[in-house]
Amino acid sequence: MVEHPSDRIIDRHERRQLVPYSDNHILRLERAGSFPKRLKLGANRVGWLLSEVRDWIERRKGERGQFAGAQPAELRYARRQAPRLGR
């Protein structure tokens, strides 16, 4: 049986090339059901199906227009950190 290239398992290094999130953030997304679940390959090895990660990326691309009116996270953070006058 010939394996389709997108059905192969990728490791965390290759996953980081595709989705540049930290390992901890990916774990949080997985637990929330917002990212494909990892496959446990051994005692100290995990991987992800390339096809699932690519599908996740495509869904994110499709959501781009939905957040057009949203305030950028950097601006929200800057406003929270700004000193408040009159207090």
N, C-alpha and C positions, 0 to 999 in steps of 0.2 A: 504494500500500500504506500502510495506517495503522499507525504504530508504537505498540505498547503502551507506556504510560507507564513500566512497570517495566523495559522493555528499553532504556531510554535510558542514555546514558553520563553518569556524574557525575564532577566534578573533585574535587581533593583537599579543597577548602573544603567542598563538600557532603558528602563522605565523612567529614570531621571532625565534621560536625553529627550524623551517624548513628553513627559509631564514634569517640569522642574519644581516639584514640591518636595519638601523635606519628608523623610521616612515617617516621622511622627504625624505630620499632617495627612499623609496618605492613609495611615492607620486610623486616624479620626474619621476620615471620609468613608473608609471601608465599614467601620462600625456604625456609621450613620446610614449606610446603604447608598452612599452617593458616589462610590467608586467601585470598580470590579473587585471582587474578593480575591485575595491571594491564594495560591495553591501551596500547600505544605509539601515540599519535595523531599525533605529529610529532617533530621534533628535540628540543623542550623541553616537550612536553606529554604527560601520561598521564591515563588515566581508568579507571573501574571500571564494570562493568555494575551498575546499580541492583538488578536482580533477584538477582544473585549475592551482593551485599552484604546484602540483606534476608534471603536464605536463610541466610547465615552467622549473622546476628543471631538468627534463629529457632532454629537449631541450638544456639547458645549458651544461649538461654532454656531449651531442653530439657535441657541439661546442668546446670542450676542445682541440682537435688536431689542430684546425684552427689557434690558436694563439701561436703555438710552437716557431716560430721565433720572436715573439714580445718581446720587451724589458719589463722586470718587472716594474710595476708602482713605486715600492720603489726605483729602480735604477734611473728612470727618475726624480723622485722628488729629490733625493740626488744630482744629477747633477745640477738641477736648483738652489738648495740652496747653492751649493759650491761657495766660493768667487772666483771671476775672477781676475787673476793676469794680470798686465800690463795695467790696465785701469786707 
